[in-house]
Amino acid sequence: MEAAAACGADGLVRRARGELTAAGLRPRRLRTPQDADLTEAERAVAVRAARGTDNAGIARELRLREQTVVRLLSAVFAKTGTDRAGLSRALEP
C-alpha cells in the first residue's frame, strides 16, 4: 500500500486498503513527509539507538525514564518506517 502511494497509484492504494480491511486488519495510516520530521527528543534517542546504545543507556545519558525512551523510540520507528536495525540508514541525510 505504501509503495503504491509513493508511486501515486491512488486506485491501488484504495484497493489495498480495502483488501486489508476485508481481511480484518487495520491498515496503517500512510506517512506524509511532515510525519517523518522527528522532534528533538525523538532525534536524540534515535541517534543513540542507532549507535547501539540500549534503552537503559539512552535513559541514563539523556536523564529520562526508560519508559519515556521506549515511547520515543516507538514514535521514531513509526515515523521512519524502520526498526532499530535500520535506524542508522533511516537517519542518514
N, C-alpha and C positions, 0 to 999 in steps of 0.2 A: 504494500500500500504506500509506504514512504517512497519507494523508488518510483512508483507511478506518479506520485505527487511532485517529485523532483523533476520529472520529465514533462510535467504539465498535462498528464493524461487524466483529466478530471473524471471522465466516464469510467475509467478503470479503477480510480480511487473509490468512486461510489459503489461499483460492483464489488470490490474487495471488502469494503466496509460492510456491505450487505451480507456477503458470504460469512464474514467473521461473526456478525451479529446472529445470523441464522444458525451458526454452529454453537451458539450460546456463549460466545466470547465477547469481551468488551474491548473493541479496538482502541488502541492508544490514540490520544489526541496528536495530530500531526504537529510537528515542531515548526515554528516560524523562525526567521533569523533573529528576531527580538528575544525569543526564548533562549537562544544559545548564549546570550550575554550572562556571564557569571557575576554574582555580587562579589564584593571584596572578600567577604568571609568565605564564600564558596571557592574562589580562586586560591585563597591561602591554604585551605585544606586540600584542594586538588593538587596543587604543586607539591605539597609534602607527600601526598599519597602516591603521586607519580614517581617521586624519588624512592619510594619503597618504605616510607615510614608507616608503621602500623597505627591504628586508630588511637591507642593509648599514648603513643609517642606524639602524635599530632596534637592530642588534647593537652599534653604537658607543655609542648612548645608554644602553643597558642593560648595557654591558660583557659581552656574550655572544658566543659564536662564531656566525657566520652560520648554520651548520648547526643550531644549537640553536634559532634563531629560526624556521627552516623547519619544524623538528619541532613547535615550539609552535604555530605558525600552522596546521599541518595538524590538530592536535588541536582548535584553535578552530573551524576550518571544519567539522570533523566534528560537534562538539558543537552549533554554532549552525545547522547545515544551510544554510550560505551560503558564498559565496566572498568574495574581497577587495572586490568591488564592492558587495556587500550587507551588508558588515560594520557600517558605521555604523548602519544600520537595525536590525540584529540586536542591537546593544549598547544601544539605547535602553531606558530603564527601563519 
